[in-house]
Amino acid sequence: MSVGVFSRQCVEAMLRLYDPVQQFWRSMRQHFVTFDHTRSGKISIKEFRKVLRQFRVNLSEEEFFQLTSFFDKNTTGKISYNDL
């Protein structure tokens, strides 16, 4: 996993993400796989946000930006859902 820099906002977003991921990982992963048409283990940032919202993880724009910047350090526009 190649990740970016931790910022305060990124840490806060990860902390907010932790409980839902722990609680709903199997269901979340099924949603991620549904969006992963190429079975690459990665989904677009837009699809990532959709899944988070489906599980009531509503991050501010800044938190979401920091989180995606961390998980998409190379700015590919894709998030590896296995890295969560």
PDB file of N, CA, C and O in Angstrom:
ATOM      1  N   MET A   1       0.848  -1.174   0.000  1.00  0.00           N
ATOM      2  CA  MET A   1       0.000   0.000   0.000  1.00  0.00           C
ATOM      3  C   MET A   1       0.891   1.234   0.000  1.00  0.00           C
ATOM      4  O   MET A   1       1.738   1.387   0.880  1.00  0.00           O
ATOM      5  N   SER A   2       0.714   2.089  -0.950  1.00  0.00           N
ATOM      6  CA  SER A   2       1.420   3.363  -1.027  1.00  0.00           C
ATOM      7  C   SER A   2       0.467   4.455  -0.584  1.00  0.00           C
ATOM      8  O   SER A   2      -0.530   4.734  -1.250  1.00  0.00           O
ATOM      9  N   VAL A   3       0.783   5.072   0.551  1.00  0.00           N
ATOM     10  CA  VAL A   3      -0.156   6.030   1.122  1.00  0.00           C
ATOM     11  C   VAL A   3       0.478   7.407   1.237  1.00  0.00           C
ATOM     12  O   VAL A   3       1.697   7.563   1.174  1.00  0.00           O
ATOM     13  N   GLY A   4      -0.384   8.397   1.407  1.00  0.00           N
ATOM     14  CA  GLY A   4       0.060   9.776   1.541  1.00  0.00           C
ATOM     15  C   GLY A   4       0.331  10.150   2.981  1.00  0.00           C
ATOM     16  O   GLY A   4       0.502   9.293   3.848  1.00  0.00           O
ATOM     17  N   VAL A   5       0.367  11.434   3.211  1.00  0.00           N
ATOM     18  CA  VAL A   5       0.716  11.995   4.513  1.00  0.00           C
ATOM     19  C   VAL A   5      -0.517  12.057   5.407  1.00  0.00           C
ATOM     20  O   VAL A   5      -1.615  12.378   4.952  1.00  0.00           O
ATOM     21  N   PHE A   6      -0.318  11.745   6.685  1.00  0.00           N
ATOM     22  CA  PHE A   6      -1.391  11.903   7.665  1.00  0.00           C
ATOM     23  C   PHE A   6      -1.547  13.373   8.010  1.00  0.00           C
ATOM     24  O   PHE A   6      -0.569  14.039   8.349  1.00  0.00           O
ATOM     25  N   SER A   7      -2.747  13.876   7.927  1.00  0.00           N
ATOM     26  CA  SER A   7      -3.063  15.202   8.435  1.00  0.00           C
ATOM     27  C   SER A   7      -4.054  15.009   9.576  1.00  0.00           C
ATOM     28  O   SER A   7      -4.596  13.918   9.753  1.00  0.00           O
ATOM     29  N   ARG A   8      -4.288  16.045  10.333  1.00  0.00           N
ATOM     30  CA  ARG A   8      -5.254  15.972  11.428  1.00  0.00           C
ATOM     31  C   ARG A   8      -6.630  15.587  10.889  1.00  0.00           C
ATOM     32  O   ARG A   8      -7.315  14.742  11.466  1.00  0.00           O
ATOM     33  N   GLN A   9      -7.031  16.217   9.770  1.00  0.00           N
ATOM     34  CA  GLN A   9      -8.339  15.918   9.181  1.00  0.00           C
ATOM     35  C   GLN A   9      -8.414  14.475   8.695  1.00  0.00           C
ATOM     36  O   GLN A   9      -9.456  13.828   8.805  1.00  0.00           O
ATOM     37  N   CYS A  10      -7.324  13.983   8.167  1.00  0.00           N
ATOM     38  CA  CYS A  10      -7.280  12.599   7.689  1.00  0.00           C
ATOM     39  C   CYS A  10      -7.462  11.638   8.864  1.00  0.00           C
ATOM     40  O   CYS A  10      -8.224  10.676   8.773  1.00  0.00           O
ATOM     41  N   VAL A  11      -6.774  11.898   9.943  1.00  0.00           N
ATOM     42  CA  VAL A  11      -6.895  11.051  11.134  1.00  0.00           C
ATOM     43  C   VAL A  11      -8.329  11.095  11.657  1.00  0.00           C
ATOM     44  O   VAL A  11      -8.888  10.058  12.014  1.00  0.00           O
ATOM     45  N   GLU A  12      -8.924  12.277  11.704  1.00  0.00           N
ATOM     46  CA  GLU A  12     -10.303  12.405  12.168  1.00  0.00           C
ATOM     47  C   GLU A  12     -11.263  11.620  11.268  1.00  0.00           C
ATOM     48  O   GLU A  12     -12.176  10.954  11.755  1.00  0.00           O
ATOM     49  N   ALA A  13     -11.050  11.705   9.962  1.00  0.00           N
ATOM     50  CA  ALA A  13     -11.892  10.967   9.020  1.00  0.00           C
ATOM     51  C   ALA A  13     -11.713   9.464   9.214  1.00  0.00           C
ATOM     52  O   ALA A  13     -12.692   8.719   9.181  1.00  0.00           O
ATOM     53  N   MET A  14     -10.490   9.013   9.412  1.00  0.00           N
ATOM     54  CA  MET A  14     -10.241   7.587   9.626  1.00  0.00           C
ATOM     55  C   MET A  14     -10.909   7.105  10.908  1.00  0.00           C
ATOM     56  O   MET A  14     -11.443   5.997  10.962  1.00  0.00           O
ATOM     57  N   LEU A  15     -10.874   7.937  11.929  1.00  0.00           N
ATOM     58  CA  LEU A  15     -11.527   7.557  13.181  1.00  0.00           C
ATOM     59  C   LEU A  15     -13.040   7.440  13.008  1.00  0.00           C
ATOM     60  O   LEU A  15     -13.667   6.556  13.591  1.00  0.00           O
ATOM     61  N   ARG A  16     -13.622   8.327  12.210  1.00  0.00           N
ATOM     62  CA  ARG A  16     -15.055   8.252  11.936  1.00  0.00           C
ATOM     63  C   ARG A  16     -15.390   7.048  11.065  1.00  0.00           C
ATOM     64  O   ARG A  16     -16.495   6.512  11.147  1.00  0.00           O
ATOM     65  N   LEU A  17     -14.470   6.631  10.251  1.00  0.00           N
ATOM     66  CA  LEU A  17     -14.659   5.499   9.352  1.00  0.00           C
ATOM     67  C   LEU A  17     -14.461   4.160  10.061  1.00  0.00           C
ATOM     68  O   LEU A  17     -15.003   3.142   9.628  1.00  0.00           O
ATOM     69  N   TYR A  18     -13.701   4.157  11.130  1.00  0.00           N
ATOM     70  CA  TYR A  18     -13.295   2.921  11.796  1.00  0.00           C
ATOM     71  C   TYR A  18     -14.480   2.054  12.240  1.00  0.00           C
ATOM     72  O   TYR A  18     -14.552   0.882  11.873  1.00  0.00           O
ATOM     73  N   ASP A  19     -15.397   2.608  13.015  1.00  0.00           N
ATOM     74  CA  ASP A  19     -16.510   1.807  13.541  1.00  0.00           C
ATOM     75  C   ASP A  19     -17.402   1.227  12.444  1.00  0.00           C
ATOM     76  O   ASP A  19     -17.698   0.033  12.474  1.00  0.00           O
ATOM     77  N   PRO A  20     -17.843   2.044  11.470  1.00  0.00           N
ATOM     78  CA  PRO A  20     -18.665   1.450  10.406  1.00  0.00           C
ATOM     79  C   PRO A  20     -17.938   0.349   9.625  1.00  0.00           C
ATOM     80  O   PRO A  20     -18.548  -0.658   9.264  1.00  0.00           O
ATOM     81  N   VAL A  21     -16.665   0.531   9.368  1.00  0.00           N
ATOM     82  CA  VAL A  21     -15.911  -0.500   8.644  1.00  0.00           C
ATOM     83  C   VAL A  21     -15.841  -1.770   9.485  1.00  0.00           C
ATOM     84  O   VAL A  21     -16.033  -2.872   8.970  1.00  0.00           O
ATOM     85  N   GLN A  22     -15.566  -1.616  10.771  1.00  0.00           N
ATOM     86  CA  GLN A  22     -15.510  -2.780  11.657  1.00  0.00           C
ATOM     87  C   GLN A  22     -16.858  -3.489  11.719  1.00  0.00           C
ATOM     88  O   GLN A  22     -16.927  -4.717  11.676  1.00  0.00           O
ATOM     89  N   GLN A  23     -17.925  -2.707  11.819  1.00  0.00           N
ATOM     90  CA  GLN A  23     -19.248  -3.269  11.990  1.00  0.00           C
ATOM     91  C   GLN A  23     -19.829  -3.860  10.705  1.00  0.00           C
ATOM     92  O   GLN A  23     -20.484  -4.902  10.742  1.00  0.00           O
ATOM     93  N   PHE A  24     -19.593  -3.201   9.575  1.00  0.00           N
ATOM     94  CA  PHE A  24     -20.259  -3.570   8.332  1.00  0.00           C
ATOM     95  C   PHE A  24     -19.305  -4.008   7.219  1.00  0.00           C
ATOM     96  O   PHE A  24     -19.674  -3.942   6.046  1.00  0.00           O
ATOM     97  N   TRP A  25     -18.104  -4.449   7.548  1.00  0.00           N
ATOM     98  CA  TRP A  25     -17.100  -4.698   6.521  1.00  0.00           C
ATOM     99  C   TRP A  25     -17.596  -5.628   5.421  1.00  0.00           C
ATOM    100  O   TRP A  25     -17.403  -5.332   4.242  1.00  0.00           O
ATOM    101  N   ARG A  26     -18.223  -6.734   5.773  1.00  0.00           N
ATOM    102  CA  ARG A  26     -18.652  -7.689   4.739  1.00  0.00           C
ATOM    103  C   ARG A  26     -19.634  -7.046   3.767  1.00  0.00           C
ATOM    104  O   ARG A  26     -19.507  -7.204   2.553  1.00  0.00           O
ATOM    105  N   SER A  27     -20.603  -6.327   4.298  1.00  0.00           N
ATOM    106  CA  SER A  27     -21.584  -5.649   3.438  1.00  0.00           C
ATOM    107  C   SER A  27     -20.931  -4.548   2.627  1.00  0.00           C
ATOM    108  O   SER A  27     -21.213  -4.396   1.438  1.00  0.00           O
ATOM    109  N   MET A  28     -20.058  -3.778   3.265  1.00  0.00           N
ATOM    110  CA  MET A  28     -19.351  -2.704   2.552  1.00  0.00           C
ATOM    111  C   MET A  28     -18.532  -3.290   1.417  1.00  0.00           C
ATOM    112  O   MET A  28     -18.554  -2.781   0.297  1.00  0.00           O
ATOM    113  N   ARG A  29     -17.817  -4.348   1.707  1.00  0.00           N
ATOM    114  CA  ARG A  29     -16.959  -4.959   0.691  1.00  0.00           C
ATOM    115  C   ARG A  29     -17.788  -5.449  -0.493  1.00  0.00           C
ATOM    116  O   ARG A  29     -17.362  -5.327  -1.641  1.00  0.00           O
ATOM    117  N   GLN A  30     -18.957  -5.997  -0.223  1.00  0.00           N
ATOM    118  CA  GLN A  30     -19.843  -6.429  -1.305  1.00  0.00           C
ATOM    119  C   GLN A  30     -20.230  -5.240  -2.188  1.00  0.00           C
ATOM    120  O   GLN A  30     -20.286  -5.359  -3.412  1.00  0.00           O
ATOM    121  N   HIS A  31     -20.495  -4.103  -1.560  1.00  0.00           N
ATOM    122  CA  HIS A  31     -20.816  -2.898  -2.329  1.00  0.00           C
ATOM    123  C   HIS A  31     -19.602  -2.452  -3.150  1.00  0.00           C
ATOM    124  O   HIS A  31     -19.741  -2.083  -4.316  1.00  0.00           O
ATOM    125  N   PHE A  32     -18.413  -2.487  -2.539  1.00  0.00           N
ATOM    126  CA  PHE A  32     -17.207  -2.108  -3.267  1.00  0.00           C
ATOM    127  C   PHE A  32     -17.017  -3.006  -4.484  1.00  0.00           C
ATOM    128  O   PHE A  32     -16.742  -2.524  -5.583  1.00  0.00           O
ATOM    129  N   VAL A  33     -17.164  -4.308  -4.281  1.00  0.00           N
ATOM    130  CA  VAL A  33     -16.982  -5.268  -5.374  1.00  0.00           C
ATOM    131  C   VAL A  33     -17.992  -5.010  -6.496  1.00  0.00           C
ATOM    132  O   VAL A  33     -17.665  -5.156  -7.674  1.00  0.00           O
ATOM    133  N   THR A  34     -19.212  -4.628  -6.130  1.00  0.00           N
ATOM    134  CA  THR A  34     -20.235  -4.315  -7.139  1.00  0.00           C
ATOM    135  C   THR A  34     -19.778  -3.189  -8.053  1.00  0.00           C
ATOM    136  O   THR A  34     -20.042  -3.220  -9.255  1.00  0.00           O
ATOM    137  N   PHE A  35     -19.092  -2.188  -7.492  1.00  0.00           N
ATOM    138  CA  PHE A  35     -18.599  -1.061  -8.285  1.00  0.00           C
ATOM    139  C   PHE A  35     -17.297  -1.382  -9.016  1.00  0.00           C
ATOM    140  O   PHE A  35     -16.921  -0.679  -9.955  1.00  0.00           O
ATOM    141  N   ASP A  36     -16.622  -2.425  -8.594  1.00  0.00           N
ATOM    142  CA  ASP A  36     -15.319  -2.797  -9.158  1.00  0.00           C
ATOM    143  C   ASP A  36     -15.515  -3.700 -10.376  1.00  0.00           C
ATOM    144  O   ASP A  36     -15.356  -4.917 -10.283  1.00  0.00           O
ATOM    145  N   HIS A  37     -15.855  -3.110 -11.499  1.00  0.00           N
ATOM    146  CA  HIS A  37     -16.192  -3.863 -12.706  1.00  0.00           C
ATOM    147  C   HIS A  37     -15.009  -4.643 -13.280  1.00  0.00           C
ATOM    148  O   HIS A  37     -15.200  -5.665 -13.939  1.00  0.00           O
ATOM    149  N   THR A  38     -13.797  -4.167 -13.034  1.00  0.00           N
ATOM    150  CA  THR A  38     -12.609  -4.854 -13.566  1.00  0.00           C
ATOM    151  C   THR A  38     -11.990  -5.830 -12.574  1.00  0.00           C
ATOM    152  O   THR A  38     -11.005  -6.500 -12.884  1.00  0.00           O
ATOM    153  N   ARG A  39     -12.567  -5.905 -11.386  1.00  0.00           N
ATOM    154  CA  ARG A  39     -12.057  -6.768 -10.307  1.00  0.00           C
ATOM    155  C   ARG A  39     -10.591  -6.489  -9.988  1.00  0.00           C
ATOM    156  O   ARG A  39      -9.798  -7.402  -9.753  1.00  0.00           O
ATOM    157  N   SER A  40     -10.258  -5.204  -9.989  1.00  0.00           N
ATOM    158  CA  SER A  40      -8.884  -4.771  -9.711  1.00  0.00           C
ATOM    159  C   SER A  40      -8.626  -4.550  -8.222  1.00  0.00           C
ATOM    160  O   SER A  40      -7.481  -4.398  -7.797  1.00  0.00           O
ATOM    161  N   GLY A  41      -9.704  -4.533  -7.432  1.00  0.00           N
ATOM    162  CA  GLY A  41      -9.555  -4.215  -6.014  1.00  0.00           C
ATOM    163  C   GLY A  41      -9.623  -2.721  -5.771  1.00  0.00           C
ATOM    164  O   GLY A  41      -9.404  -2.255  -4.653  1.00  0.00           O
ATOM    165  N   LYS A  42      -9.932  -1.959  -6.837  1.00  0.00           N
ATOM    166  CA  LYS A  42      -9.994  -0.500  -6.724  1.00  0.00           C
ATOM    167  C   LYS A  42     -11.297   0.015  -7.309  1.00  0.00           C
ATOM    168  O   LYS A  42     -11.839  -0.537  -8.266  1.00  0.00           O
ATOM    169  N   ILE A  43     -11.782   1.092  -6.702  1.00  0.00           N
ATOM    170  CA  ILE A  43     -12.968   1.766  -7.218  1.00  0.00           C
ATOM    171  C   ILE A  43     -12.681   3.256  -7.301  1.00  0.00           C
ATOM    172  O   ILE A  43     -11.743   3.758  -6.682  1.00  0.00           O
ATOM    173  N   SER A  44     -13.502   3.951  -8.072  1.00  0.00           N
ATOM    174  CA  SER A  44     -13.300   5.391  -8.219  1.00  0.00           C
ATOM    175  C   SER A  44     -13.609   6.107  -6.904  1.00  0.00           C
ATOM    176  O   SER A  44     -14.311   5.582  -6.040  1.00  0.00           O
ATOM    177  N   ILE A  45     -13.079   7.286  -6.781  1.00  0.00           N
ATOM    178  CA  ILE A  45     -13.318   8.089  -5.589  1.00  0.00           C
ATOM    179  C   ILE A  45     -14.812   8.382  -5.448  1.00  0.00           C
ATOM    180  O   ILE A  45     -15.342   8.375  -4.337  1.00  0.00           O
ATOM    181  N   LYS A  46     -15.485   8.638  -6.555  1.00  0.00           N
ATOM    182  CA  LYS A  46     -16.925   8.903  -6.533  1.00  0.00           C
ATOM    183  C   LYS A  46     -17.689   7.680  -6.007  1.00  0.00           C
ATOM    184  O   LYS A  46     -18.592   7.822  -5.183  1.00  0.00           O
ATOM    185  N   GLU A  47     -17.331   6.497  -6.475  1.00  0.00           N
ATOM    186  CA  GLU A  47     -17.979   5.270  -6.015  1.00  0.00           C
ATOM    187  C   GLU A  47     -17.673   4.998  -4.545  1.00  0.00           C
ATOM    188  O   GLU A  47     -18.534   4.524  -3.803  1.00  0.00           O
ATOM    189  N   PHE A  48     -16.454   5.299  -4.132  1.00  0.00           N
ATOM    190  CA  PHE A  48     -16.053   5.144  -2.733  1.00  0.00           C
ATOM    191  C   PHE A  48     -16.955   5.991  -1.841  1.00  0.00           C
ATOM    192  O   PHE A  48     -17.430   5.522  -0.807  1.00  0.00           O
ATOM    193  N   ARG A  49     -17.186   7.225  -2.239  1.00  0.00           N
ATOM    194  CA  ARG A  49     -18.048   8.109  -1.452  1.00  0.00           C
ATOM    195  C   ARG A  49     -19.480   7.571  -1.402  1.00  0.00           C
ATOM    196  O   ARG A  49     -20.130   7.637  -0.359  1.00  0.00           O
ATOM    197  N   LYS A  50     -19.968   7.046  -2.512  1.00  0.00           N
ATOM    198  CA  LYS A  50     -21.324   6.479  -2.538  1.00  0.00           C
ATOM    199  C   LYS A  50     -21.462   5.361  -1.509  1.00  0.00           C
ATOM    200  O   LYS A  50     -22.445   5.308  -0.769  1.00  0.00           O
ATOM    201  N   VAL A  51     -20.482   4.475  -1.466  1.00  0.00           N
ATOM    202  CA  VAL A  51     -20.541   3.369  -0.520  1.00  0.00           C
ATOM    203  C   VAL A  51     -20.495   3.898   0.908  1.00  0.00           C
ATOM    204  O   VAL A  51     -21.263   3.445   1.757  1.00  0.00           O
ATOM    205  N   LEU A  52     -19.617   4.840   1.183  1.00  0.00           N
ATOM    206  CA  LEU A  52     -19.556   5.402   2.531  1.00  0.00           C
ATOM    207  C   LEU A  52     -20.894   5.996   2.933  1.00  0.00           C
ATOM    208  O   LEU A  52     -21.354   5.788   4.055  1.00  0.00           O
ATOM    209  N   ARG A  53     -21.512   6.722   2.041  1.00  0.00           N
ATOM    210  CA  ARG A  53     -22.814   7.338   2.344  1.00  0.00           C
ATOM    211  C   ARG A  53     -23.895   6.283   2.558  1.00  0.00           C
ATOM    212  O   ARG A  53     -24.784   6.472   3.388  1.00  0.00           O
ATOM    213  N   GLN A  54     -23.833   5.184   1.828  1.00  0.00           N
ATOM    214  CA  GLN A  54     -24.813   4.106   2.022  1.00  0.00           C
ATOM    215  C   GLN A  54     -24.742   3.548   3.440  1.00  0.00           C
ATOM    216  O   GLN A  54     -25.734   3.049   3.973  1.00  0.00           O
ATOM    217  N   PHE A  55     -23.571   3.637   4.036  1.00  0.00           N
ATOM    218  CA  PHE A  55     -23.383   3.148   5.399  1.00  0.00           C
ATOM    219  C   PHE A  55     -23.328   4.299   6.404  1.00  0.00           C
ATOM    220  O   PHE A  55     -22.784   4.168   7.500  1.00  0.00           O
ATOM    221  N   ARG A  56     -23.899   5.416   6.002  1.00  0.00           N
ATOM    222  CA  ARG A  56     -24.055   6.611   6.850  1.00  0.00           C
ATOM    223  C   ARG A  56     -22.733   7.164   7.379  1.00  0.00           C
ATOM    224  O   ARG A  56     -22.661   7.677   8.495  1.00  0.00           O
ATOM    225  N   VAL A  57     -21.707   7.050   6.570  1.00  0.00           N
ATOM    226  CA  VAL A  57     -20.430   7.695   6.879  1.00  0.00           C
ATOM    227  C   VAL A  57     -20.409   8.970   6.050  1.00  0.00           C
ATOM    228  O   VAL A  57     -20.014   8.967   4.884  1.00  0.00           O
ATOM    229  N   ASN A  58     -20.839  10.050   6.667  1.00  0.00           N
ATOM    230  CA  ASN A  58     -20.940  11.327   5.979  1.00  0.00           C
ATOM    231  C   ASN A  58     -19.792  12.230   6.423  1.00  0.00           C
ATOM    232  O   ASN A  58     -19.816  12.815   7.505  1.00  0.00           O
ATOM    233  N   LEU A  59     -18.805  12.321   5.570  1.00  0.00           N
ATOM    234  CA  LEU A  59     -17.624  13.133   5.857  1.00  0.00           C
ATOM    235  C   LEU A  59     -17.783  14.502   5.219  1.00  0.00           C
ATOM    236  O   LEU A  59     -18.437  14.649   4.186  1.00  0.00           O
ATOM    237  N   SER A  60     -17.178  15.500   5.846  1.00  0.00           N
ATOM    238  CA  SER A  60     -17.156  16.824   5.233  1.00  0.00           C
ATOM    239  C   SER A  60     -16.300  16.751   3.966  1.00  0.00           C
ATOM    240  O   SER A  60     -15.555  15.793   3.760  1.00  0.00           O
ATOM    241  N   GLU A  61     -16.419  17.767   3.132  1.00  0.00           N
ATOM    242  CA  GLU A  61     -15.605  17.798   1.906  1.00  0.00           C
ATOM    243  C   GLU A  61     -14.121  17.735   2.252  1.00  0.00           C
ATOM    244  O   GLU A  61     -13.356  17.026   1.598  1.00  0.00           O
ATOM    245  N   GLU A  62     -13.717  18.473   3.276  1.00  0.00           N
ATOM    246  CA  GLU A  62     -12.306  18.501   3.672  1.00  0.00           C
ATOM    247  C   GLU A  62     -11.853  17.135   4.187  1.00  0.00           C
ATOM    248  O   GLU A  62     -10.779  16.660   3.819  1.00  0.00           O
ATOM    249  N   GLU A  63     -12.662  16.504   5.031  1.00  0.00           N
ATOM    250  CA  GLU A  63     -12.312  15.181   5.551  1.00  0.00           C
ATOM    251  C   GLU A  63     -12.196  14.164   4.411  1.00  0.00           C
ATOM    252  O   GLU A  63     -11.262  13.363   4.367  1.00  0.00           O
ATOM    253  N   PHE A  64     -13.161  14.214   3.496  1.00  0.00           N
ATOM    254  CA  PHE A  64     -13.135  13.272   2.371  1.00  0.00           C
ATOM    255  C   PHE A  64     -11.912  13.510   1.496  1.00  0.00           C
ATOM    256  O   PHE A  64     -11.265  12.559   1.057  1.00  0.00           O
ATOM    257  N   PHE A  65     -11.597  14.764   1.246  1.00  0.00           N
ATOM    258  CA  PHE A  65     -10.410  15.092   0.456  1.00  0.00           C
ATOM    259  C   PHE A  65      -9.147  14.561   1.127  1.00  0.00           C
ATOM    260  O   PHE A  65      -8.303  13.950   0.473  1.00  0.00           O
ATOM    261  N   GLN A  66      -9.019  14.793   2.429  1.00  0.00           N
ATOM    262  CA  GLN A  66      -7.836  14.327   3.156  1.00  0.00           C
ATOM    263  C   GLN A  66      -7.743  12.798   3.133  1.00  0.00           C
ATOM    264  O   GLN A  66      -6.665  12.234   2.943  1.00  0.00           O
ATOM    265  N   LEU A  67      -8.874  12.146   3.326  1.00  0.00           N
ATOM    266  CA  LEU A  67      -8.899  10.683   3.328  1.00  0.00           C
ATOM    267  C   LEU A  67      -8.523  10.120   1.966  1.00  0.00           C
ATOM    268  O   LEU A  67      -7.706   9.204   1.875  1.00  0.00           O
ATOM    269  N   THR A  68      -9.110  10.661   0.915  1.00  0.00           N
ATOM    270  CA  THR A  68      -8.798  10.149  -0.418  1.00  0.00           C
ATOM    271  C   THR A  68      -7.381  10.521  -0.838  1.00  0.00           C
ATOM    272  O   THR A  68      -6.740   9.775  -1.577  1.00  0.00           O
ATOM    273  N   SER A  69      -6.890  11.656  -0.378  1.00  0.00           N
ATOM    274  CA  SER A  69      -5.498  12.027  -0.669  1.00  0.00           C
ATOM    275  C   SER A  69      -4.528  11.049  -0.016  1.00  0.00           C
ATOM    276  O   SER A  69      -3.464  10.758  -0.562  1.00  0.00           O
ATOM    277  N   PHE A  70      -4.903  10.548   1.147  1.00  0.00           N
ATOM    278  CA  PHE A  70      -4.068   9.569   1.841  1.00  0.00           C
ATOM    279  C   PHE A  70      -4.064   8.229   1.102  1.00  0.00           C
ATOM    280  O   PHE A  70      -3.007   7.642   0.873  1.00  0.00           O
ATOM    281  N   PHE A  71      -5.256   7.750   0.733  1.00  0.00           N
ATOM    282  CA  PHE A  71      -5.361   6.437   0.098  1.00  0.00           C
ATOM    283  C   PHE A  71      -5.080   6.465  -1.400  1.00  0.00           C
ATOM    284  O   PHE A  71      -4.882   5.414  -2.011  1.00  0.00           O
ATOM    285  N   ASP A  72      -5.061   7.646  -1.992  1.00  0.00           N
ATOM    286  CA  ASP A  72      -4.765   7.783  -3.428  1.00  0.00           C
ATOM    287  C   ASP A  72      -3.604   8.765  -3.600  1.00  0.00           C
ATOM    288  O   ASP A  72      -3.728   9.789  -4.272  1.00  0.00           O
ATOM    289  N   LYS A  73      -2.500   8.431  -2.990  1.00  0.00           N
ATOM    290  CA  LYS A  73      -1.319   9.310  -2.982  1.00  0.00           C
ATOM    291  C   LYS A  73      -0.867   9.696  -4.387  1.00  0.00           C
ATOM    292  O   LYS A  73      -0.414  10.820  -4.605  1.00  0.00           O
ATOM    293  N   ASN A  74      -0.985   8.782  -5.333  1.00  0.00           N
ATOM    294  CA  ASN A  74      -0.518   9.040  -6.696  1.00  0.00           C
ATOM    295  C   ASN A  74      -1.589   9.677  -7.578  1.00  0.00           C
ATOM    296  O   ASN A  74      -1.408   9.800  -8.790  1.00  0.00           O
ATOM    297  N   THR A  75      -2.687  10.077  -6.978  1.00  0.00           N
ATOM    298  CA  THR A  75      -3.812  10.734  -7.657  1.00  0.00           C
ATOM    299  C   THR A  75      -4.258  10.006  -8.921  1.00  0.00           C
ATOM    300  O   THR A  75      -4.358  10.592  -9.999  1.00  0.00           O
ATOM    301  N   THR A  76      -4.520   8.721  -8.757  1.00  0.00           N
ATOM    302  CA  THR A  76      -5.022   7.918  -9.865  1.00  0.00           C
ATOM    303  C   THR A  76      -6.530   8.030 -10.013  1.00  0.00           C
ATOM    304  O   THR A  76      -7.094   7.662 -11.043  1.00  0.00           O
ATOM    305  N   GLY A  77      -7.182   8.547  -8.960  1.00  0.00           N
ATOM    306  CA  GLY A  77      -8.652   8.618  -8.968  1.00  0.00           C
ATOM    307  C   GLY A  77      -9.282   7.321  -8.515  1.00  0.00           C
ATOM    308  O   GLY A  77     -10.494   7.143  -8.636  1.00  0.00           O
ATOM    309  N   LYS A  78      -8.462   6.396  -7.984  1.00  0.00           N
ATOM    310  CA  LYS A  78      -8.937   5.094  -7.528  1.00  0.00           C
ATOM    311  C   LYS A  78      -8.520   4.860  -6.087  1.00  0.00           C
ATOM    312  O   LYS A  78      -7.450   5.288  -5.652  1.00  0.00           O
ATOM    313  N   ILE A  79      -9.392   4.168  -5.351  1.00  0.00           N
ATOM    314  CA  ILE A  79      -9.128   3.789  -3.970  1.00  0.00           C
ATOM    315  C   ILE A  79      -9.104   2.268  -3.902  1.00  0.00           C
ATOM    316  O   ILE A  79     -10.001   1.603  -4.421  1.00  0.00           O
ATOM    317  N   SER A  80      -8.083   1.723  -3.266  1.00  0.00           N
ATOM    318  CA  SER A  80      -8.018   0.283  -3.047  1.00  0.00           C
ATOM    319  C   SER A  80      -8.829  -0.025  -1.791  1.00  0.00           C
ATOM    320  O   SER A  80      -8.404   0.294  -0.680  1.00  0.00           O
ATOM    321  N   TYR A  81      -9.982  -0.636  -1.964  1.00  0.00           N
ATOM    322  CA  TYR A  81     -10.856  -0.880  -0.809  1.00  0.00           C
ATOM    323  C   TYR A  81     -10.286  -1.944   0.116  1.00  0.00           C
ATOM    324  O   TYR A  81     -10.750  -2.070   1.249  1.00  0.00           O
ATOM    325  N   ASN A  82      -9.314  -2.698  -0.317  1.00  0.00           N
ATOM    326  CA  ASN A  82      -8.674  -3.671   0.550  1.00  0.00           C
ATOM    327  C   ASN A  82      -7.704  -3.021   1.530  1.00  0.00           C
ATOM    328  O   ASN A  82      -7.261  -3.659   2.485  1.00  0.00           O
ATOM    329  N   ASP A  83      -7.373  -1.744   1.293  1.00  0.00           N
ATOM    330  CA  ASP A  83      -6.449  -1.030   2.183  1.00  0.00           C
ATOM    331  C   ASP A  83      -7.152  -0.383   3.375  1.00  0.00           C
ATOM    332  O   ASP A  83      -6.500   0.161   4.266  1.00  0.00           O
ATOM    333  N   LEU A  84      -8.477  -0.445   3.388  1.00  0.00           N
ATOM    334  CA  LEU A  84      -9.208   0.218   4.480  1.00  0.00           C
ATOM    335  C   LEU A  84      -8.972  -0.458   5.775  1.00  0.00           C
ATOM    336  O   LEU A  84      -9.508  -0.035   6.799  1.00  0.00           O
TER     337      LEU A  84
END
